[in-house]
């Protein structure tokens, strides 16, 4: 679902035109150079387009032949093509020959133009999610007041993604200062390293690094070190799941920076780990100052200066391998379609000992307390798919006007409790969802009026926490759909989902040809030609028994 490249309608037309133009220029540049006619070539021969010149030492019945590297005219040139098709070819060849002569004079400029067109027409590497096309994390940097050598700013991260949140161990934000700025103090967050502050005497800055790395403070931080929306361990909820907690803030006091709007320089090279790689941040852009309304709504203030940074997510950058898979089953077929083998990796305890552990292994406790205990490196149960998360979709019951599905999410990761988990499922029957049990539900409409995507998540204090692998490491619910006679069918795997996302990552689906198919158990109808035969044998049996 996921790192996908999509360009808008107008931009795609421009990109296609530029790409085609650059290809034509490159083809012209990469064509092998043809030999030019010698200066003393006969004028009648020199007037023939270069595309018709023969190579050296190859005889041509019209133009002549080459002897000792010199051209020799054999006969009068052909007066010209006689058929319309030949005349058309001659005109086109004359046009391209003139174009080639004019292009050869501008070869350096053409080379530069070709490379410019190629690199300018390359598609953007910005991440795109078809189910959440406008989702991003926006970092807003508001300067609230000036200081003798810098400013005090409030930095806020807004999670505008509908279903992708930042889970423990939380976000990590980094940037590079444009000048020689330092951080005098911070409230609501801290840098991971102080850096070399040996040049300062008296007051020592909080951080002197050119490229600081900032993390959120943990819950329970003293109140004098907190500001609003801080101190949650870097955890940020998704916009739909919990909009009140979809932001995180901290305050920073920067020194050796500008003290006016004209002397301040915005930082560069923003990076966001949440908690690992996956987000790509653009350049900071100065925008209109943010306005703030007081609690009573009677006064509005504004920041002295504001710039925004937009970060987008890519699953390809986040994970080298998938993180979840889907298995399927149904009431009308005994086949259980498991996750594809080696979906998230393969069992290889010989060359990679400790890659997985059996649930009943006596070494489970020691493996949990091993070197990766605090690194959040997955320690999964040994399975054929080796995925931390498996989502099972079971078509459970069929009624006259309804049908029921059971969804089970199983955690095979011994080192991770998934807090505020969510599931995004795409199926055409979500436009007729009648009831859902023990899950929260929100309809997503990424394609306008098409309602075929649903977001599911746990009920707070009931099943919003997916425990680590073990007997309690699963959550489940049932969905009741109403049938639409025009579309509903159990044939060809229609009852199974099209896509499933867990915590914003696209899960690997089984191959469509492996889906549980509806068995063909209906009796074959007797044809009209067999009816007399059946009646004959029935009458014969009656006569033998009763006569």
Secondary structure as the mmCIF struct_conf table of DSSP 4:
data_model
#
loop_
_struct_conf.conf_type_id
_struct_conf.id
_struct_conf.beg_label_comp_id
_struct_conf.beg_label_asym_id
_struct_conf.beg_label_seq_id
_struct_conf.end_label_comp_id
_struct_conf.end_label_asym_id
_struct_conf.end_label_seq_id
HELX_RH_AL_P HELX_RH_AL_P1 UNK A 9 UNK A 30
BEND BEND1 UNK A 31 UNK A 31
HELX_LH_PP_P HELX_LH_PP_P1 UNK A 32 UNK A 38
TURN_TY1_P TURN_TY1_P1 UNK A 39 UNK A 40
BEND BEND2 UNK A 41 UNK A 41
HELX_RH_AL_P HELX_RH_AL_P2 UNK A 43 UNK A 46
TURN_TY1_P TURN_TY1_P2 UNK A 47 UNK A 47
BEND BEND3 UNK A 48 UNK A 48
HELX_RH_3T_P HELX_RH_3T_P1 UNK A 50 UNK A 52
HELX_LH_PP_P HELX_LH_PP_P2 UNK A 53 UNK A 55
TURN_TY1_P TURN_TY1_P3 UNK A 56 UNK A 57
STRN STRN1 UNK A 60 UNK A 60
TURN_TY1_P TURN_TY1_P4 UNK A 61 UNK A 63
STRN STRN2 UNK A 64 UNK A 64
STRN STRN3 UNK A 65 UNK A 67
TURN_TY1_P TURN_TY1_P5 UNK A 68 UNK A 69
STRN STRN4 UNK A 70 UNK A 72
BEND BEND4 UNK A 75 UNK A 75
HELX_LH_PP_P HELX_LH_PP_P3 UNK A 76 UNK A 78
BEND BEND5 UNK A 83 UNK A 83
HELX_RH_AL_P HELX_RH_AL_P3 UNK A 84 UNK A 104
TURN_TY1_P TURN_TY1_P6 UNK A 105 UNK A 106
HELX_RH_AL_P HELX_RH_AL_P4 UNK A 107 UNK A 120
BEND BEND6 UNK A 121 UNK A 122
HELX_LH_PP_P HELX_LH_PP_P4 UNK A 123 UNK A 124
TURN_TY1_P TURN_TY1_P7 UNK A 130 UNK A 131
BEND BEND7 UNK A 132 UNK A 132
TURN_TY1_P TURN_TY1_P8 UNK A 133 UNK A 134
STRN STRN5 UNK A 137 UNK A 147
TURN_TY1_P TURN_TY1_P9 UNK A 148 UNK A 149
STRN STRN6 UNK A 150 UNK A 159
BEND BEND8 UNK A 162 UNK A 163
STRN STRN7 UNK A 166 UNK A 166
TURN_TY1_P TURN_TY1_P10 UNK A 168 UNK A 169
STRN STRN8 UNK A 171 UNK A 176
BEND BEND9 UNK A 178 UNK A 180
STRN STRN9 UNK A 182 UNK A 187
BEND BEND10 UNK A 188 UNK A 188
STRN STRN10 UNK A 189 UNK A 191
BEND BEND11 UNK A 192 UNK A 192
TURN_TY1_P TURN_TY1_P11 UNK A 198 UNK A 199
BEND BEND12 UNK A 202 UNK A 203
HELX_LH_PP_P HELX_LH_PP_P5 UNK A 204 UNK A 205
BEND BEND13 UNK A 206 UNK A 206
STRN STRN11 UNK A 207 UNK A 207
TURN_TY1_P TURN_TY1_P12 UNK A 210 UNK A 211
STRN STRN12 UNK A 213 UNK A 216
HELX_LH_PP_P HELX_LH_PP_P6 UNK A 217 UNK A 218
TURN_TY1_P TURN_TY1_P13 UNK A 219 UNK A 220
HELX_RH_3T_P HELX_RH_3T_P2 UNK A 223 UNK A 225
TURN_TY1_P TURN_TY1_P14 UNK A 228 UNK A 229
BEND BEND14 UNK A 232 UNK A 232
TURN_TY1_P TURN_TY1_P15 UNK A 233 UNK A 234
STRN STRN13 UNK A 236 UNK A 236
TURN_TY1_P TURN_TY1_P16 UNK A 239 UNK A 241
HELX_RH_3T_P HELX_RH_3T_P3 UNK A 243 UNK A 245
BEND BEND15 UNK A 246 UNK A 246
STRN STRN14 UNK A 247 UNK A 255
BEND BEND16 UNK A 256 UNK A 257
BEND BEND17 UNK A 259 UNK A 260
TURN_TY1_P TURN_TY1_P17 UNK A 261 UNK A 263
STRN STRN15 UNK A 268 UNK A 274
BEND BEND18 UNK A 275 UNK A 277
STRN STRN16 UNK A 279 UNK A 281
STRN STRN17 UNK A 285 UNK A 287
BEND BEND19 UNK A 288 UNK A 288
HELX_LH_PP_P HELX_LH_PP_P7 UNK A 289 UNK A 290
STRN STRN18 UNK A 291 UNK A 293
TURN_TY1_P TURN_TY1_P18 UNK A 295 UNK A 296
BEND BEND20 UNK A 297 UNK A 298
STRN STRN19 UNK A 300 UNK A 302
BEND BEND21 UNK A 304 UNK A 304
STRN STRN20 UNK A 305 UNK A 313
HELX_RH_AL_P HELX_RH_AL_P5 UNK A 315 UNK A 318
BEND BEND22 UNK A 320 UNK A 321
BEND BEND23 UNK A 323 UNK A 323
STRN STRN21 UNK A 324 UNK A 330
TURN_TY1_P TURN_TY1_P19 UNK A 331 UNK A 332
STRN STRN22 UNK A 333 UNK A 337
HELX_LH_PP_P HELX_LH_PP_P8 UNK A 338 UNK A 340
TURN_TY1_P TURN_TY1_P20 UNK A 341 UNK A 342
BEND BEND24 UNK A 343 UNK A 344
TURN_TY1_P TURN_TY1_P21 UNK A 349 UNK A 351
BEND BEND25 UNK A 352 UNK A 352
TURN_TY1_P TURN_TY1_P22 UNK A 353 UNK A 354
BEND BEND26 UNK A 355 UNK A 355
STRN STRN23 UNK A 356 UNK A 357
TURN_TY1_P TURN_TY1_P23 UNK A 359 UNK A 360
TURN_TY1_P TURN_TY1_P24 UNK A 362 UNK A 363
HELX_RH_AL_P HELX_RH_AL_P6 UNK A 364 UNK A 368
TURN_TY1_P TURN_TY1_P25 UNK A 369 UNK A 369
BEND BEND27 UNK A 370 UNK A 370
TURN_TY1_P TURN_TY1_P26 UNK A 371 UNK A 376
STRN STRN24 UNK A 380 UNK A 381
BEND BEND28 UNK A 384 UNK A 385
BEND BEND29 UNK A 388 UNK A 388
STRN STRN25 UNK A 389 UNK A 398
BEND BEND30 UNK A 400 UNK A 401
STRN STRN26 UNK A 402 UNK A 411
STRN STRN27 UNK A 413 UNK A 413
TURN_TY1_P TURN_TY1_P27 UNK A 414 UNK A 415
STRN STRN28 UNK A 418 UNK A 419
TURN_TY1_P TURN_TY1_P28 UNK A 420 UNK A 420
STRN STRN29 UNK A 422 UNK A 426
HELX_RH_3T_P HELX_RH_3T_P4 UNK A 428 UNK A 432
STRN STRN30 UNK A 433 UNK A 436
BEND BEND31 UNK A 437 UNK A 438
STRN STRN31 UNK A 439 UNK A 444
TURN_TY1_P TURN_TY1_P29 UNK A 446 UNK A 446
STRN STRN32 UNK A 447 UNK A 447
TURN_TY1_P TURN_TY1_P30 UNK A 448 UNK A 449
STRN STRN33 UNK A 450 UNK A 450
STRN STRN34 UNK A 453 UNK A 458
HELX_LH_PP_P HELX_LH_PP_P9 UNK A 459 UNK A 459
TURN_TY1_P TURN_TY1_P31 UNK A 460 UNK A 463
BEND BEND32 UNK A 464 UNK A 464
STRN STRN35 UNK A 465 UNK A 466
HELX_LH_PP_P HELX_LH_PP_P10 UNK A 467 UNK A 468
BEND BEND33 UNK A 469 UNK A 470
TURN_TY1_P TURN_TY1_P32 UNK A 471 UNK A 472
STRN STRN36 UNK A 474 UNK A 482
TURN_TY1_P TURN_TY1_P33 UNK A 485 UNK A 487
BEND BEND34 UNK A 490 UNK A 490
HELX_RH_3T_P HELX_RH_3T_P5 UNK A 491 UNK A 493
TURN_TY1_P TURN_TY1_P34 UNK A 494 UNK A 495
BEND BEND35 UNK A 496 UNK A 496
BEND BEND36 UNK A 498 UNK A 498
STRN STRN37 UNK A 499 UNK A 502
TURN_TY1_P TURN_TY1_P35 UNK A 503 UNK A 504
STRN STRN38 UNK A 505 UNK A 506
HELX_LH_PP_P HELX_LH_PP_P11 UNK A 507 UNK A 507
STRN STRN39 UNK A 508 UNK A 508
HELX_LH_PP_P HELX_LH_PP_P12 UNK A 509 UNK A 511
HELX_RH_3T_P HELX_RH_3T_P6 UNK A 512 UNK A 514
BEND BEND37 UNK A 515 UNK A 515
HELX_LH_PP_P HELX_LH_PP_P13 UNK A 516 UNK A 519
HELX_LH_PP_P HELX_LH_PP_P14 UNK A 522 UNK A 527
HELX_RH_AL_P HELX_RH_AL_P7 UNK A 528 UNK A 546
#
